[in-house]
Amino acid sequence: MADEPETTDAMYKRVIQSTMDEEDIDPYEIEIETTFDINHMKNVLRGLSLRYHRTKVVARFRCACGHSWISTHAWCVLDLRIQSLARKFGQKCKKCESEATPVFDEDSMKRMARYAIGR
């Protein structure tokens, strides 16, 4: 039986985990922030959070209408505690005006994880 293809979320988690392992960072040593109110989100957006890190990288977007594009302004929030993407910020399609979410390749995820860990 053939191996199942890796899902995008599983790839994100694997890349973040391997990057943290390379840097010898234990996710359980990262401070747990118990509140997630508007002030906490402001700290995340300013880059003042230990657990959540907002990063920008090149990503590919694909809309439901079939239009696709690459953008250098793709933002996401990494959760280093559970080693996953906490949020992906979308962009509007110029053809149909609907929201499209970014898809990050493995190299982009490695850059984002290294950047977040290095803060």
C-alpha positions as CSV (number, residue, x, y, z in Angstrom):
1,M,0.0,0.0,0.0
2,A,1.3,3.5,-0.9
3,D,2.1,6.1,1.7
4,E,-0.5,8.7,2.2
5,P,0.5,12.2,1.0
6,E,1.4,14.6,3.8
7,T,-1.3,17.2,4.4
8,T,-0.3,20.9,4.4
9,D,-1.0,21.3,8.1
10,A,1.1,18.2,8.9
11,M,4.0,19.6,6.8
12,Y,3.7,22.9,8.7
13,K,3.9,21.1,12.0
14,R,6.8,18.9,10.9
15,V,8.9,21.8,9.7
16,I,8.3,23.9,12.9
17,Q,9.1,20.8,15.1
18,S,12.3,20.0,13.2
19,T,13.5,23.7,13.2
20,M,12.9,23.8,17.0
21,D,14.7,20.5,17.4
22,E,17.7,21.9,15.4
23,E,17.8,25.0,17.6
24,D,17.4,22.8,20.8
25,I,14.2,24.6,22.0
26,D,11.7,22.7,24.1
27,P,8.2,23.9,23.3
28,Y,7.2,23.2,27.0
29,E,9.7,25.8,28.2
30,I,7.9,28.5,26.2
31,E,5.8,30.7,28.5
32,I,2.1,29.9,28.4
33,E,0.0,33.0,27.9
34,T,-3.3,32.4,29.5
35,T,-5.3,35.3,28.1
36,F,-6.0,36.1,24.5
37,D,-7.7,39.4,24.7
38,I,-7.3,42.5,22.5
39,N,-4.1,43.7,24.3
40,H,-2.6,40.2,23.9
41,M,-3.3,40.3,20.2
42,K,-1.7,43.8,20.0
43,N,1.4,42.3,21.6
44,V,1.4,39.4,19.0
45,L,1.1,41.9,16.2
46,R,4.0,44.0,17.6
47,G,6.1,40.8,18.0
48,L,6.2,41.0,21.8
49,S,4.8,37.5,22.5
50,L,6.9,34.5,23.5
51,R,4.4,31.9,22.3
52,Y,2.9,33.5,19.2
53,H,5.0,35.0,16.5
54,R,3.8,37.0,13.5
55,T,5.9,36.6,10.4
56,K,5.8,37.7,6.8
57,V,7.0,35.6,3.8
58,V,6.4,34.8,0.2
59,A,3.4,32.6,-0.4
60,R,1.1,31.2,-3.1
61,F,-2.6,32.1,-3.1
62,R,-5.4,30.2,-5.0
63,C,-8.9,31.5,-5.1
64,A,-12.1,29.4,-5.5
65,C,-12.6,31.0,-8.9
66,G,-9.3,29.5,-10.1
67,H,-7.2,32.6,-10.1
68,S,-3.8,32.2,-8.4
69,W,-1.0,34.5,-7.5
70,I,2.2,34.8,-5.5
71,S,2.6,37.6,-2.9
72,T,5.5,38.8,-0.9
73,H,3.0,40.1,1.7
74,A,1.7,36.8,3.2
75,W,1.4,37.0,7.0
76,C,0.8,34.3,9.5
77,V,1.0,33.7,13.2
78,L,3.1,30.7,14.4
79,D,2.3,29.1,17.8
80,L,5.6,27.8,19.0
81,R,4.0,26.1,22.1
82,I,2.0,23.6,20.0
83,Q,4.2,24.0,17.0
84,S,1.6,24.9,14.4
85,L,0.2,27.8,12.5
86,A,-2.2,29.7,14.7
87,R,-3.5,32.0,11.9
88,K,-3.1,32.7,8.2
89,F,-4.0,36.1,6.9
90,G,-5.8,36.0,3.6
91,Q,-5.9,38.4,0.6
92,K,-8.8,39.3,-1.7
93,C,-8.8,38.0,-5.2
94,K,-8.6,40.7,-7.8
95,K,-11.0,38.8,-10.1
96,C,-13.9,37.9,-7.8
97,E,-13.2,39.8,-4.6
98,S,-13.4,36.6,-2.4
99,E,-10.9,35.8,0.3
100,A,-8.0,33.4,-0.4
101,T,-5.7,31.9,2.2
102,P,-2.0,31.5,1.6
103,V,-0.2,28.2,1.0
104,F,3.4,28.2,2.2
105,D,6.0,25.8,0.8
106,E,8.5,24.0,3.0
107,D,11.3,26.5,2.5
108,S,9.1,29.4,3.4
109,M,8.0,27.6,6.6
110,K,11.6,26.9,7.5
111,R,12.4,30.6,7.1
112,M,9.3,31.6,9.2
113,A,10.2,29.2,12.0
114,R,13.8,30.2,12.1
115,Y,12.8,33.9,12.2
116,A,10.2,33.3,15.0
117,I,12.7,31.3,17.1
118,G,15.5,33.8,16.6
119,R,13.5,36.7,18.2
